Every structure is written in C-alpha cells, then in structure tokens.
C-alpha cells in the first residue's frame, strides 16, 4: 500500500477516539475486512456506526458472515458489504466455467 501511495491506518476501529486520531481530514473510503467471527469485543455493525459518526461523508465497506448480517449492515448504511463465502463461490464459478 505504501509503495502505491495509499495511506492507511489500523487500530481499534470500534473507538471513535482512535478513528479521529488515526486520520486527520475526511477519508474517501473505510474498509473493515475482518468478519465478526474473528473480531473480539466489537462487530462490523459497531465499526460501521462509529465510522459513519466520525466521517459521515466516507464510503464504508464492512464484512458480513451471512446474508442476514449483510442485509442488516446495508440497512444500517453500509455502502458495500463483503461476504467471503459469496466472493469465493463467484470466483470458483468463473474458474469452473473456463473448463466447460
């Protein structure tokens, strides 16, 4: 990321204080790539709400473990919701179609 000139930060993104101090200004995009099953003490829903509160103009991408959670995150304002199982299935479908 650094070689490409992309600024990034990491930390406890469920804390508004951490978000406010990790990046000064208005980021264009915020991405949470860790599913709730791997998070401890927070959720993608909490990260979404905190990020939207700190940077209301930013596009927020979060990760869901299942379709219902994805729907809930979209309902709460997520701009896009990643679902690893869905992305893997789509890619596998593409690969298998090459060998028809």
Buried (B, 14 or more C-beta within 10 A) or exposed (E): EEEEEEEEEEEEBBBEEBBEEBBEEEBEEBBBEBBBEEBEEBBBBBBBBBBBEBBEEBBBBBBBBBEEBBEBBBEBEBBBBBBEEBEEEEEEEEEEEEEE
